[in-house]
Amino acid sequence: MADDKKKHDEEKKDKKHAHGEGPVTDAKAHAEAKTKQQPKKRGKQEKGPATITAAPGKAQARGEQPARLGIAYKEQIIPALMKDFGYKNPMQVPKVEKVVVNMGLGEAITNNKLIEQAEEQMMAITGQKSIVTRSRKSIANFKLRENQAIGVMATLRRDRMYEFLDRLLNIALPRVRDFKGVGHKSFDGKGNYTLGIKEQIIFPEINYDRIEKIKGMNVTIVTTAKSDEEGRALLRYLGMPFRTA
């Protein structure tokens, strides 16, 4: 009878294990622990913020890479000018201080959209936001009011200045039809040079299909030269294509 009771208890115990009841075994404990460690699945998984992996090497921001014309000035032009003019100190050598690009818009008196278009074009040409130039006084004959927008202007310095000069001298000017060089008499007596450009479309950055009117501009190169001779020599070394005759 004792044997029958023992057999009955064992059968009852097996049934409990079959239904998930009874004492927890090592295998069952491991399975439950693994289930607790795994997160519950949701209907829609939430995505964390994307991680941006930078490319190897130092990042190059705009204007961080030195302009090649600026490098040429330091490495080649300064020694050449010191030899030509007998400067004893590199600080005596004239340099380009700034470049002023000015676009006059007399038609803007009757069409304000020309100012907005000129600002966009100046940004494309110089890589810098321009400022709007305004009239200082009213002129009745020209229907001009005081403080009215009449053009745009940008002043370039340092690397941006050299980058613009590089594109002007090596890309834009050669695109002028029947180009034979620029005049050498447009100096102001203090080594500063002003170049007149009849069409802004010589710059490849300008989209010809989007312009409403072809406009000219003046480019004034301000130098630290004390004479026109020094200024002319500086610009010639920079690549200004002066006419020989």
C-alpha positions in Angstrom: 0.0 0.0 0.0 2.9 2.3 0.8 4.3 1.5 -2.7 1.0 2.5 -4.3 0.9 5.8 -2.5 4.5 6.6 -3.5 3.7 5.8 -7.1 0.6 8.0 -7.0 2.7 11.0 -5.6 5.2 10.6 -8.4 2.5 10.6 -11.1 1.0 13.7 -9.6 4.4 15.4 -9.5 5.0 14.6 -13.2 1.6 16.1 -14.1 2.5 19.4 -12.3 5.7 19.6 -14.2 3.9 19.1 -17.4 1.6 22.0 -16.7 4.4 24.3 -15.5 3.8 23.8 -11.8 6.0 22.4 -9.2 9.6 23.3 -8.2 11.7 25.4 -10.6 14.5 23.5 -12.2 17.8 24.9 -13.4 16.7 24.9 -17.0 13.4 26.6 -16.2 15.2 29.2 -14.0 17.6 30.0 -16.9 14.7 30.4 -19.4 12.8 32.7 -17.1 15.9 34.8 -16.4 16.6 35.1 -20.2 13.0 36.2 -20.8 13.2 39.0 -18.1 16.4 40.3 -19.7 14.8 40.7 -23.2 12.7 43.9 -23.6 9.1 43.5 -24.6 8.4 44.0 -28.2 6.3 47.0 -29.1 4.1 47.5 -32.1 6.5 50.2 -33.4 10.2 50.3 -32.5 11.5 53.7 -31.5 14.6 54.8 -33.3 17.4 56.6 -31.5 19.2 59.7 -32.9 21.4 58.9 -35.9 25.1 59.0 -35.3 27.2 60.8 -37.9 30.6 59.4 -38.4 33.1 62.0 -39.6 35.4 61.2 -42.5 39.0 60.6 -41.5 41.3 63.5 -41.6 40.9 67.2 -40.7 37.6 68.8 -41.8 38.0 71.6 -44.4 35.6 74.4 -43.7 35.0 77.1 -46.4 37.8 79.6 -46.3 40.0 77.3 -44.2 42.2 76.2 -47.1 44.6 79.1 -47.9 44.0 80.7 -51.3 46.6 79.7 -53.8 47.1 83.3 -54.9 47.8 84.3 -51.3 50.4 81.5 -51.1 52.0 82.6 -54.3 52.3 86.2 -53.0 54.1 85.0 -49.8 56.4 82.5 -51.5 57.1 84.1 -54.9 55.9 87.7 -55.3 57.4 89.1 -52.1 61.0 87.9 -53.0 60.5 89.2 -56.6 59.4 92.7 -55.5 62.2 92.9 -52.9 64.6 92.2 -55.7 63.0 94.7 -58.2 62.7 97.6 -55.8 65.4 96.9 -53.3 63.2 96.5 -50.3 65.3 95.5 -47.2 62.3 94.3 -45.2 59.4 92.1 -46.4 57.1 94.4 -44.5 58.0 97.1 -47.0 56.7 95.1 -49.9 53.3 96.4 -51.1 50.3 94.1 -50.9 46.6 94.0 -51.8 44.7 95.3 -48.8 41.1 94.8 -50.1 39.0 94.5 -53.2 35.8 96.5 -53.5 33.2 95.2 -56.1 30.5 97.8 -56.9 27.5 97.4 -59.1 25.5 100.5 -59.9 21.8 100.2 -60.7 20.3 103.4 -62.0 17.2 101.4 -63.3 16.5 100.4 -59.7 14.7 103.7 -59.3 11.8 102.3 -61.2 12.3 98.6 -60.6 13.1 97.5 -57.1 13.5 93.8 -58.1 16.8 94.7 -59.7 18.3 95.2 -56.3 17.4 91.8 -55.1 18.7 90.2 -58.3 22.0 92.1 -58.0 22.4 90.9 -54.4 22.0 87.3 -55.5 24.5 87.8 -58.3 27.0 89.6 -56.1 26.8 86.7 -53.6 27.5 84.2 -56.4 30.4 86.2 -57.8 32.1 87.2 -54.6 30.9 84.5 -52.2 30.0 87.2 -49.7 26.8 89.0 -48.9 26.8 92.5 -50.3 25.4 95.8 -48.9 23.0 98.1 -50.6 24.3 101.5 -51.6 21.9 104.4 -51.3 21.7 107.9 -52.6 22.9 110.7 -50.3 20.6 113.4 -51.7 17.5 113.9 -53.9 17.9 114.8 -57.6 14.6 115.8 -59.1 15.8 115.6 -62.7 16.6 111.9 -62.3 13.6 111.2 -60.1 16.0 110.2 -57.4 15.0 110.4 -53.7 17.3 110.7 -50.8 18.4 107.3 -49.3 17.0 105.4 -52.3 18.7 102.1 -53.2 20.9 102.6 -56.3 23.3 99.6 -56.2 25.1 96.9 -54.3 28.7 96.6 -53.0 30.9 94.0 -51.5 34.3 94.5 -49.8 36.6 91.5 -49.8 39.6 90.9 -47.6 42.2 88.2 -46.9 41.6 84.7 -48.5 38.2 85.6 -49.9 39.9 88.6 -51.7 42.6 86.4 -53.2 40.1 83.7 -54.3 38.1 86.4 -56.1 41.2 87.8 -57.8 42.2 84.4 -58.9 38.9 83.7 -60.5 38.8 87.2 -62.0 42.2 87.1 -63.6 42.3 83.4 -64.7 38.7 82.6 -65.5 36.4 85.7 -65.9 38.6 88.1 -67.9 39.7 85.5 -70.5 35.9 85.0 -71.2 35.5 88.6 -72.5 35.0 88.6 -76.2 38.1 89.7 -78.2 39.9 90.3 -74.9 43.3 91.9 -75.5 44.2 92.9 -71.9 43.4 95.7 -69.5 44.6 99.2 -69.5 47.4 100.3 -67.3 46.3 103.9 -66.8 43.5 103.3 -64.4 45.6 103.9 -61.3 44.7 106.7 -58.9 48.3 107.9 -58.2 48.5 105.9 -54.9 48.9 102.4 -56.3 45.1 101.6 -56.3 43.6 100.2 -59.5 40.0 100.3 -60.8 38.8 97.9 -63.4 35.5 98.4 -65.3 33.6 95.3 -66.3 30.8 95.7 -68.9 29.0 92.4 -68.3 28.6 90.4 -65.1 28.0 87.3 -67.2 31.7 86.8 -67.7 31.7 85.1 -64.3 30.7 81.5 -64.7 28.8 81.6 -61.4 26.1 83.7 -63.1 23.2 81.8 -64.5 22.5 83.5 -67.8 18.9 82.2 -68.0 18.0 83.8 -64.7 19.2 87.3 -65.2 16.8 90.0 -66.3 19.3 92.6 -67.4 23.0 92.6 -68.2 24.8 95.0 -65.9 28.4 96.2 -65.5 30.5 96.6 -62.4 33.6 98.2 -61.1 36.4 96.3 -59.3 38.7 98.5 -57.2 41.9 96.9 -56.0 43.3 98.8 -53.0 47.0 98.2 -52.3 49.5 99.5 -49.8 51.8 100.6 -52.6 53.1 104.2 -52.4 53.2 104.7 -56.1 51.5 103.5 -59.3 54.7 101.9 -60.4 54.8 99.7 -57.3 51.1 98.9 -57.6 51.4 98.0 -61.3 54.3 95.7 -60.5 52.4 94.0 -57.7 49.3 93.4 -59.9 51.4 92.2 -62.8 53.0 89.6 -60.6 49.5 88.6 -59.4 48.6 87.9 -63.0 46.8 91.1 -64.1 46.9 91.0 -68.0 48.0 94.6 -68.8 48.1 95.6 -72.4 51.6 96.1 -73.7 50.7 99.0 -76.0 
